[in-house]
Amino acid sequence: MPRPIYRRAATLDEATALLAEHGSDAAVLSGGQSLIPMMSAGLAAPDVLIDINSVEDSGALEETDGGLRIATGVRHRALEWPSGAVAAKAPAVPRAAPFISHPAVRNRGTFVGSVAHADPSAEWPAVAVALDATITLRRHDGQRTVPAEEFFVGPMTTVREPEELLSEIHLPTATPGSVAAVLELAYRSGDYAIVGVVAQARIDDGRITDPRVALFGVDAVPRRAHEAERILTEGGLAAVEDAAAAARDAADPQTDATASRGYRLEMIRVYVERAIRQCAPAVS
Ligand SMILES: Cc1cc2nc3c(=O)[nH]c(=O)nc-3n(C[C@H](O)[C@H](O)[C@H](O)COP(=O)(O)OP(=O)(O)OC[C@H]3O[C@@H](n4cnc5c(N)ncnc54)[C@H](O)[C@@H]3O)c2cc1C
């Protein structure tokens, strides 16, 4: 197999110019933790690799008035141990990061690269959907922003056009006082989830404000459990069993080598209920 041509972009403009030139013949190289294994396995064979690791300010994890701005080079590791202010804006983020593989992968892989890769069993796409992230798709002659729920269209498939670069992702600030839980059923530590749940909510005296529930590992894309959220908003913690059942009823998992459809459905109910209960402050 011929080796791809390697191009290193120093700016986002350089990267988008290269994408305009090479389009679907090119692949963006971010942390390389999915792209390089896919190339090794013969599942990806780009003619041109556009390395964005040297793009200036690519490691920026910035607090904005409305939330957090995550630039292309922010590694999983940086989100595992963020500042208290960052964690308060997006409590689900530091909860999710430790589930991503092992430290070596977390040291190199990036949040934006994971969202671009769109593995339905991955943690960051589900966090993005749960928290109403917006994804900026930049091209040489403009840009657009896409809500996370509209970004993912299938396994490893998104609305990104070949000449577009994910240039940043914005997470809106969580309702103050929100607590998050991320739970996964996996057979071994570091494996992809068989069933995964991202939950975030503010819970006071059993009342629930701004509940977020998203599932991963169970469908072709990460799915928001909107009906479960509605039940929690109206019924509070007393309605958590109904909400978990609603999340299960809205899901459409498949049987695969790791789990049957029936087992996944039952585990969705169990893990959603657990995750919501974990968002409630401990009663002393
Ligand atoms: C052993 C192992 C275990 C893993 N376990 C997990 C796990 O449990 N959970 C999990 O979520 N992930 C897991 N991963 C994957 C890891 O999280 C990757 O880091 C992540 O999927 C991709 O991020 P990256 O920065 O490494 O992207 P890359 O591998 O560089 O790129 C991935 C894809 O996205 C495209 N891309 C990257 N950045 C952009 C951009 N800015 N604009 C447009 N396209 C872009 C690339 O062209 C490529 O197609 C694992 C990886 C390994 C090797």
The ligand as a Tripos MOL2 file, in Angstrom:
@<TRIPOS>MOLECULE
LIG
   53    58     1     0     0
SMALL
NO_CHARGES

@<TRIPOS>ATOM
      1 C1         -6.5540    0.8130   22.4360 C.3       1 LIG1
      2 C2         -7.5640    1.9120   22.2290 C.ar      1 LIG1
      3 C3         -8.6870    1.9620   23.0190 C.ar      1 LIG1
      4 C4         -9.6250    2.9820   22.8620 C.ar      1 LIG1
      5 N1        -10.7140    3.0140   23.6910 N.ar      1 LIG1
      6 C5        -11.5910    4.0240   23.5800 C.ar      1 LIG1
      7 C6        -12.7100    4.1310   24.4600 C.ar      1 LIG1
      8 O1        -12.8920    3.3250   25.3770 O.2       1 LIG1
      9 N2        -13.5650    5.1460   24.2760 N.ar      1 LIG1
     10 C7        -13.3870    6.0770   23.2850 C.ar      1 LIG1
     11 O2        -14.1990    6.9950   23.1570 O.2       1 LIG1
     12 N3        -12.3520    6.0210   22.4470 N.ar      1 LIG1
     13 C8        -11.4410    5.0200   22.5700 C.ar      1 LIG1
     14 N4        -10.3830    4.9730   21.7150 N.ar      1 LIG1
     15 C9        -10.2720    5.9830   20.6420 C.3       1 LIG1
     16 C10        -9.6650    7.2890   21.1570 C.3       1 LIG1
     17 O3        -10.5210    7.9240   22.0600 O.3       1 LIG1
     18 C11        -9.3660    8.2770   20.0380 C.3       1 LIG1
     19 O4         -8.5270    9.2430   20.6030 O.3       1 LIG1
     20 C12       -10.5390    9.0200   19.4310 C.3       1 LIG1
     21 O5        -11.5180    8.1370   18.9350 O.3       1 LIG1
     22 C13       -10.1260    9.8620   18.2230 C.3       1 LIG1
     23 O6         -9.4350   11.0170   18.6090 O.3       1 LIG1
     24 P1         -8.0340   11.3300   17.9970 P.3       1 LIG1
     25 O7         -7.7090   12.7330   18.3990 O.co2     1 LIG1
     26 O8         -7.0900   10.2710   18.3890 O.co2     1 LIG1
     27 O9         -8.3580   11.3530   16.4120 O.3       1 LIG1
     28 P2         -7.6520   10.6890   15.1610 P.3       1 LIG1
     29 O10        -7.4200    9.2460   15.3890 O.co2     1 LIG1
     30 O11        -6.4930   11.5100   14.7390 O.co2     1 LIG1
     31 O12        -8.8270   10.8900   14.0860 O.3       1 LIG1
     32 C14       -10.0000   10.1200   14.1280 C.3       1 LIG1
     33 C15       -10.8740   10.4460   12.9040 C.3       1 LIG1
     34 O13       -11.4090   11.7650   13.0140 O.3       1 LIG1
     35 C16       -10.9270   12.5980   11.9400 C.3       1 LIG1
     36 N5        -10.6080   13.8880   12.5580 N.ar      1 LIG1
     37 C17        -9.8710   14.0880   13.6750 C.ar      1 LIG1
     38 N6         -9.8640   15.3790   14.0060 N.ar      1 LIG1
     39 C18       -10.6010   16.0110   13.0700 C.ar      1 LIG1
     40 C19       -10.9800   17.3730   12.8640 C.ar      1 LIG1
     41 N7        -10.5930   18.3520   13.7160 N.pl3     1 LIG1
     42 N8        -11.7520   17.6820   11.8050 N.ar      1 LIG1
     43 C20       -12.1740   16.7020   10.9530 C.ar      1 LIG1
     44 N9        -11.8580   15.4040   11.0930 N.ar      1 LIG1
     45 C21       -11.0770   15.0650   12.1380 C.ar      1 LIG1
     46 C22        -9.6980   11.8710   11.3890 C.3       1 LIG1
     47 O14        -9.4440   12.2060   10.0490 O.3       1 LIG1
     48 C23       -10.1060   10.4280   11.5870 C.3       1 LIG1
     49 O15       -10.9810   10.0420   10.5620 O.3       1 LIG1
     50 C24        -9.4310    3.9670   21.8580 C.ar      1 LIG1
     51 C25        -8.2770    3.9380   21.0510 C.ar      1 LIG1
     52 C26        -7.3550    2.9150   21.2330 C.ar      1 LIG1
     53 C27        -6.1230    2.9150   20.3690 C.3       1 LIG1
@<TRIPOS>BOND
     1     1     2 1
     2     2     3 ar
     3     2    52 ar
     4     3     4 ar
     5     4     5 ar
     6     4    50 ar
     7     5     6 ar
     8     6     7 ar
     9     6    13 1
    10     7     8 2
    11     7     9 ar
    12     9    10 ar
    13    10    11 2
    14    10    12 ar
    15    12    13 ar
    16    13    14 ar
    17    14    15 1
    18    14    50 ar
    19    15    16 1
    20    16    17 1
    21    16    18 1
    22    18    19 1
    23    18    20 1
    24    20    21 1
    25    20    22 1
    26    22    23 1
    27    23    24 1
    28    24    25 2
    29    24    26 1
    30    24    27 1
    31    27    28 1
    32    28    29 2
    33    28    30 1
    34    28    31 1
    35    31    32 1
    36    32    33 1
    37    33    34 1
    38    33    48 1
    39    34    35 1
    40    35    36 1
    41    35    46 1
    42    36    37 ar
    43    36    45 ar
    44    37    38 ar
    45    38    39 ar
    46    39    40 ar
    47    39    45 ar
    48    40    41 1
    49    40    42 ar
    50    42    43 ar
    51    43    44 ar
    52    44    45 ar
    53    46    47 1
    54    46    48 1
    55    48    49 1
    56    50    51 ar
    57    51    52 ar
    58    52    53 1
@<TRIPOS>SUBSTRUCTURE
     1 LIG1         1 GROUP 0 **** ****
